[in-house]
């Protein structure tokens, strides 16, 4: 599906969709619980469906009706199963340690660029503790059963590995620890994991990036999934690009979600941010480029680059190496997006430099990357001419109703 945007003079207010990161975590905890749980989630995306289907294949019974997931937990552990994780990195990285803890011989099928994304050092850690992982093309074969131990892991590769271990260790007989070594990147995502674990009755202690978990039982719960800061960042940036702005509602200003940092980043550019009665408003003022360390907010980089085009002087994005192994090489595709729309961006070894150059419009290939597709759409707000997005259906990965919401706000767009 290609989308052509002829005008994006939008206004009004928008409700945040449910957080994909939160939903993954709540669904997994519910599937490991002692009884039926209910999870309110106002939006479902391809990645969330991948987690639901995988948990169902492992023995859970999850149905979605009236915006509520009713989760009957895994009661009988199968000895052998196949699951399909789609293109969801969270699904595969969270579930591998859980599968190992349950001792299920599992064939994990992956799609898109997911088979290319690294599994080290998680693979080696699991293999040192009773399991075996063998990758064949887009299939990962997992066998064995995890043992209680102290699990030391490098914190600079992926917080998803750490989250997976934190989910798995409480269901292993015996007490275990996760010890995070080195630079702990995207720690806020682990904080979110701990928040959800607590809601499902899992106790832990934390001391200087050492997490101790006792063998315990997940308890069923009724949970409302928070609004998604990662996807709401597109609307918050849009608000800062517009004369009259937008109101974004349904976000928890006290959330553990790391991409809440979008508020401070927009303020850093010089925008004015107002929080009033569960609504957030952003207005542009005198905007200046700046240097941004992306190590803890990698998902925000494409939309921040769009905003940077609107700011005086250069913006420099650093410590963004992990973007090269996302749904696309997101450093390369972000730079291409900006340049194809008439802006000026260039790659560095670990990031992007964006100059203050007016966007005029053009054609952007999303490369099946949801964040590139949505960033290009928001860029149309400040483009003189139309913007065409190739493979705009990539938004289904995290925000299937994005273009419907964009149209409701007043954007003129058509499928071509």
C-alpha positions in Angstrom: 0.0 0.0 0.0 1.3 3.4 -1.0 -0.1 6.6 0.6 -0.1 10.1 -1.0 -0.5 13.0 1.4 -1.7 16.2 -0.4 -2.2 18.4 2.7 -1.5 17.8 6.4 -3.0 21.0 7.9 -4.3 19.1 10.9 -5.8 20.2 14.2 -7.8 18.9 17.1 -7.0 16.3 19.7 -5.9 12.7 19.6 -6.2 9.8 22.1 -3.0 7.8 22.7 -3.1 4.2 21.6 -2.2 1.5 24.1 1.5 0.9 24.7 2.8 -2.0 22.7 5.7 -2.3 25.1 3.3 -2.5 28.1 0.9 -4.9 26.4 3.6 -7.4 25.5 4.7 -7.5 29.2 1.2 -7.7 30.6 0.2 -10.5 28.3 3.2 -12.6 29.1 2.8 -12.1 32.9 -0.9 -13.0 32.6 -0.1 -16.2 30.6 2.2 -17.3 33.4 -0.3 -16.5 36.2 -2.3 -18.7 38.5 -5.7 -17.7 37.1 -7.6 -15.7 34.5 -6.5 -12.1 34.0 -8.1 -9.2 32.1 -6.0 -6.7 30.2 -7.7 -3.5 28.8 -5.9 -2.6 25.6 -7.6 0.0 23.2 -5.5 -1.0 20.2 -4.0 -4.2 18.8 -1.1 -4.3 16.3 0.8 -7.0 14.4 3.5 -7.2 17.1 0.9 -7.7 19.9 -0.9 -10.3 17.8 2.5 -12.1 17.4 2.9 -12.3 21.2 -0.8 -13.5 21.7 -0.5 -16.2 19.0 2.8 -17.4 20.4 1.5 -17.6 24.0 -1.6 -19.5 22.8 0.7 -22.0 21.0 2.5 -22.5 24.2 -0.7 -23.4 26.1 -2.4 -20.2 27.0 -5.9 -19.3 25.9 -6.1 -15.6 25.0 -9.1 -13.9 23.4 -9.7 -10.2 22.6 -13.2 -8.8 22.8 -14.5 -5.2 23.5 -10.9 -4.0 23.8 -10.1 -6.5 26.6 -7.8 -9.5 26.5 -9.1 -12.3 28.6 -6.1 -14.5 29.4 -6.4 -18.0 30.6 -2.9 -19.0 31.7 -0.7 -21.9 30.6 -1.7 -24.8 32.8 -0.3 -27.8 31.0 3.2 -27.3 29.6 3.5 -28.9 26.1 6.7 -30.9 25.5 7.1 -29.7 21.9 5.7 -26.7 20.0 6.1 -24.3 17.1 5.5 -20.6 17.5 5.6 -17.8 14.9 6.9 -14.5 16.2 6.3 -12.6 13.0 8.7 -9.6 12.8 8.4 -8.8 16.6 11.8 -8.6 18.3 10.1 -8.1 21.7 8.1 -11.4 21.2 11.1 -13.5 20.4 13.6 -12.0 22.9 11.1 -12.1 25.7 9.8 -15.6 25.1 13.1 -17.5 24.5 14.1 -17.4 28.2 10.5 -18.3 29.2 10.5 -21.2 26.9 13.8 -22.4 28.4 12.4 -22.0 31.9 9.3 -24.1 31.0 11.5 -26.7 29.3 9.5 -26.7 26.1 11.3 -27.9 22.9 10.2 -25.1 20.6 10.7 -24.2 16.9 10.5 -20.4 16.6 9.7 -19.0 13.2 10.8 -15.4 12.4 10.1 -13.1 9.4 11.5 -10.0 7.8 14.8 -8.8 9.2 14.1 -10.4 12.6 16.3 -13.5 11.9 19.3 -11.1 11.3 19.0 -9.4 14.7 21.5 -10.6 17.2 20.8 -13.1 20.0 24.2 -12.9 21.7 25.0 -12.7 24.5 21.6 -14.2 25.5 22.2 -17.3 23.5 25.5 -18.1 25.2 24.1 -17.4 28.7 21.2 -19.7 28.2 23.5 -22.4 26.8 25.7 -22.2 29.9 22.7 -22.9 32.0 21.1 -26.0 30.6 19.7 -25.0 27.2 20.5 -25.2 23.5 19.7 -22.7 20.7 20.3 -23.6 17.1 19.5 -21.2 14.2 18.7 -22.4 10.7 17.8 -19.6 8.3 14.6 -18.0 9.8 14.0 -20.8 12.3 15.4 -21.0 15.9 15.3 -24.3 17.6 15.3 -24.1 21.4 15.6 -27.0 23.8 16.7 -27.9 27.4 15.6 -26.4 30.7 17.0 -23.5 32.6 18.7 -23.9 36.0 18.7 -21.4 38.9 21.9 -19.3 38.9 23.4 -15.9 38.7 23.0 -14.6 35.2 25.6 -12.0 34.2 24.8 -10.1 31.0 26.2 -7.1 29.1 23.7 -4.2 29.4 24.8 -2.4 26.2 23.3 -4.9 23.7 19.6 -5.1 24.3 17.4 -4.5 27.3 15.0 -7.0 25.8 17.4 -9.8 26.8 17.3 -8.6 30.4 13.5 -8.4 30.4 13.3 -12.0 29.1 15.4 -13.3 31.9 13.4 -11.3 34.5 10.2 -12.9 33.2 11.7 -16.4 33.2 13.6 -16.6 36.5 10.7 -16.5 39.0 9.3 -19.8 37.5 12.5 -21.7 37.9 12.8 -23.6 41.2 15.4 -21.9 43.3 16.5 -18.3 43.6 18.3 -16.5 40.8 20.0 -13.2 40.0 20.4 -11.0 37.0 23.6 -9.0 37.1 23.9 -6.3 34.4 27.5 -5.5 33.5 28.8 -2.4 31.7 26.7 0.4 30.2 23.0 -0.3 30.9 21.3 1.1 27.8 17.5 1.5 27.6 17.2 0.8 31.3 13.8 2.5 31.3 12.4 -0.5 29.4 13.6 -2.8 32.2 12.0 -0.4 34.7 8.7 -0.9 32.8 9.2 -4.7 33.0 9.6 -4.4 36.8 6.5 -2.3 37.1 4.4 -4.9 35.3 6.0 -7.8 37.2 4.9 -6.1 40.5 1.3 -5.9 39.2 1.3 -9.7 38.8 2.7 -10.4 42.2 6.4 -10.9 41.5 8.8 -9.6 44.2 12.3 -8.6 43.4 15.2 -6.7 45.0 17.5 -4.3 43.0 20.9 -3.1 44.0 23.3 -1.4 41.7 21.9 -3.1 38.6 21.8 -6.5 40.4 18.3 -8.0 40.3 17.4 -10.8 42.7 14.2 -12.8 42.1 12.9 -15.6 44.3 11.1 -18.6 42.9 7.4 -17.5 43.1 4.0 -17.7 41.4 2.6 -15.0 39.1 -0.8 -13.9 40.3 -3.7 -13.0 38.0 -4.6 -9.3 37.7 -6.8 -6.8 36.0 -4.6 -4.3 34.2 -5.1 -1.3 32.0 -2.4 -0.9 29.4 -1.0 2.7 29.5 -1.0 5.0 26.6 1.9 4.6 24.2 4.6 7.3 24.5 6.6 5.9 21.5 3.7 6.3 19.1 2.4 9.4 20.7 5.7 11.0 20.0 4.6 11.4 16.3 1.6 13.5 17.4 3.6 15.5 19.9 6.1 16.4 17.2 3.3 17.2 14.9 1.9 19.6 17.5 5.2 21.3 17.7 5.3 21.8 13.9 1.8 23.3 13.7 0.7 26.9 14.2 -2.2 25.9 16.5 -0.9 22.6 17.8 -2.6 19.4 18.8 -3.9 18.0 22.1 -2.6 14.5 22.9 -4.5 12.8 25.7 -4.4 9.5 27.5 -0.7 9.5 28.5 0.7 8.8 31.9 3.2 11.5 32.7 4.6 9.3 35.5 5.1 6.3 33.3 8.2 4.1 33.3 8.2 4.1 29.5 11.5 5.5 28.3 10.1 7.4 25.3 8.4 9.7 27.7 11.7 11.5 27.2 10.2 13.1 24.1 8.8 15.8 26.4 12.3 16.8 27.6 13.8 16.6 24.1 11.1 18.9 22.6 11.8 21.3 25.5 15.5 21.0 24.7 14.8 22.1 21.1 13.0 25.2 22.6 9.4 24.1 22.3 6.9 24.9 24.9 5.1 21.9 26.5 2.0 22.2 28.6 0.3 19.4 30.6 -3.3 20.2 31.5 -6.1 17.8 32.5 -4.6 14.7 31.1 -3.8 16.5 27.8 -0.4 17.5 26.5 0.1 20.5 24.2 3.3 21.4 22.3 3.9 24.7 20.7 7.0 25.8 18.8 8.9 28.9 19.8 12.4 29.8 18.8 13.8 26.3 18.0 17.5 25.5 18.1 19.2 22.3 17.0 21.1 20.3 19.7 23.1 17.1 20.3 21.1 14.1 21.3 22.4 10.9 22.9 20.0 8.3 21.5 21.3 5.3 23.5 18.2 5.2 25.6 15.6 6.5 23.1 16.4 4.8 19.8 12.8 4.6 18.6 12.5 8.3 18.7 15.3 9.1 16.3 13.4 9.2 13.0 10.7 11.6 14.2 13.3 13.7 16.1 15.1 14.1 12.8 12.0 15.4 11.1 11.6 18.0 13.9 15.3 18.9 13.6 14.7 20.1 10.0 12.5 22.8 11.5 15.2 24.0 13.9 17.9 26.6 13.5 21.5 25.2 13.2 22.5 21.5 13.2 21.2 18.7 15.2 23.5 15.8 15.9 22.3 12.3 16.9 24.9 10.1 18.6 25.1 6.6 20.1 22.4 5.2 17.7 24.3 2.2 16.4 21.5 -0.2 17.3 19.3 1.5 14.8 21.1 -0.4 12.1 19.5 -3.7 13.2 15.9 -2.5 13.5 13.1 -3.2 10.9 15.4 -1.4 8.5 18.9 0.1 8.8 17.1 3.0 10.5 20.1 5.3 10.3 20.3 4.8 6.5 16.6 5.0 5.9 16.0 8.0 8.1 18.8 9.9 6.2 17.2 8.8 2.9 13.8 10.0 4.1 15.0 13.4 5.1 17.0 13.9 1.9 14.2 12.6 -0.4 11.9 15.2 1.1 14.4 18.0 0.3 16.1 18.2 3.6 19.8 17.7 4.4 20.9 14.8 6.6 24.0 12.6 6.6 25.1 9.4 8.3 27.9 9.2 10.8 29.3 5.9 12.2 26.9 6.0 15.2 24.2 8.5 14.2 22.9 11.3 12.0 23.6 15.0 11.4 20.6 17.1 10.3 20.8 20.6 8.9 18.2 23.3 9.0 16.9 23.0 5.5 13.3 23.4 4.5 11.4 20.2 3.5 9.6 20.5 0.2 8.0 17.0 -0.3 8.8 13.9 -2.4 8.7 10.1 -2.4 9.8 8.1 0.6 10.3 4.3 0.8 9.4 3.0 4.3 11.5 -0.2 3.7 8.8 -1.9 5.7 9.7 0.1 8.8 6.7 1.5 10.7 8.6 4.4 12.2 9.9 5.6 8.8 6.4 5.5 7.4 4.9 7.5 10.3 7.8 10.0 10.4 7.4 10.7 6.6 3.7 11.3 7.2 4.3 13.8 10.0 7.0 15.5 7.8 4.3 16.3 5.3 3.0 18.9 7.8 6.0 21.2 6.9 6.4 20.2 3.2 5.3 22.5 0.4 4.4 19.7 -1.9 2.8 16.3 -1.6 4.5 13.4 0.1 4.2 9.8 -1.2 5.0 6.9 1.2 5.9 3.6 -0.4 4.8 0.5 1.7 2.9 2.7 4.1 1.2 -0.5 5.5 4.3 -1.0 7.6 2.4 1.0 10.3 0.4 -2.2 11.0 3.4 -3.4 13.1 2.7 -1.0 15.9 -0.1 1.5 14.9 -2.6 0.1 12.4 -5.0 3.0 12.7 -2.3 5.7 12.2 -3.5 6.9 8.8 -7.2 6.8 9.9 -6.3 9.0 12.9 -4.3 11.3 10.6 -7.3 11.7 8.3 -9.6 12.4 11.2 -7.4 15.2 12.3 -7.8 16.8 8.8 -5.0 15.4 6.6 -5.9 14.9 3.0 -4.5 11.6 1.8 -5.3 8.8 -0.6 -4.2 5.3 -1.3 -2.3 5.0 -4.6 
